[in-house]
Amino acid sequence: MQDKPVALVTGANKGIGLQIAKDLAAHGLTVLVGSRKLENGETAAKSVGEDAYAVQLDVTDQDSIDAAAERIQSEFGRLDVLVNNAGISHASKPGTPFEQIILSNSLTTAPLEDVRKVWETNVFGVIAVTQAMLPLLREAPAGRIVNIGSDGGSLTRNSDPTNPHRAVFGNYSASKTALHAITLAFAFALESTGIKVNIASPGFTSTALNNFNGTRSVEEGAREPVRLAIIGPDGPTGTFSDEDGPVPW
Ligand code: NAP
C-alpha cells in the first residue's frame, strides 16, 4: 500500500472533473483520472501532473467499474477519496442545438429512453461506482465521498414560484435531485464508519455540459467539491453546499 492518499475522480478527462483532479494533485494526493475513453484520460492525466494516472471507467458499465476497482486495489492498494463527478445533461446526439436540448429535457415530452440514459449516468452510475469502491474506502484512514449535485436540483428553491429556473426544471434537474437524496442515504448508512459523504453544487460553470454557456470558470466550479474531498475529521457528513455555504435540499 502506498503512503500517499489516493483520489479517484470520475469523468475527469475534461471540465470540472479535470480541474478537481488538478486541485487534488496540488493538495498532495495521488489522482486517478477516471475516463470512459482511456486515451482521453491519459492526455488529461499528463496535464494533471506526474502523480496522476488514467483509469478507464464508464460509470454505466459494471464490468468497467469492477475492473477499475480491481486495478486500484492491485496497483495502489488504497482509495481515500471518491469524487462522483461524471454526468450528462441530456441524451441527445452531439451537435444538437442547446435550445432543442432544453426542450427535450421536459418530462412532458422527453423519450423515456433518453430519460433513462441520463439517470443511468447521473444516478445509478453513482450508486454502482460508490458500491464498488466502498471496500477500499472503508479501509482508508479518512474516507471521503463527494458527489456533484446542482442548486438547480434544489426542491426548496424550485418550489418558489418566483424562481426562474422552474422553466428548465426537467429531467436533468430531477436526476440531480435524486442524487441529492442518494447522497444522504449513503451518508446515513456510513455515519458510524467515519466516511464522510457530501454533495457539492459547482454553480453554472462554463463546460461542454452547457455548451460553455456557464458563467463560472472550472477553477471556481471545482472549489467546493475539492474543499469537501479533503475535509478534516471534524468536517460534516450529509451536507449539500456551494461555495457560499449550505444549499437548501
Ligand atoms: P463536462 O465537461 O461535459 O464533463 C462531464 C464528464 O463526465 C466528462 O468527462 C464525460 O466524459 C464524463 N462522463 C459522461 N458520461 C460518462 C460515463 N458514462 N462514464 C464516465 N464518464 C462519463 O461537464 P461538467 O460541467 O464538467 O460536469 C461535471 C459534473 O458537474 C456533472 O455531474 C454535472 O452534472 C455537474 N454540474 C455541472 C454544472 C455546470 O454548470 N457545468 C452545474 C451543476 C452540476 P466524456 O468526455 O467521455 O463525455
Residues whose N, C-alpha, C, O or C-beta is under 5 A from the ligand:
A	BS01	NAP	G11 A12 N13 K14 G15 I16 G17 R36 K37 L57 D58 V59 T60 N85 A86 G87 I88 T121 I148 G149 S150 P202 G203 F204 T205 T207 A208 L209 G214
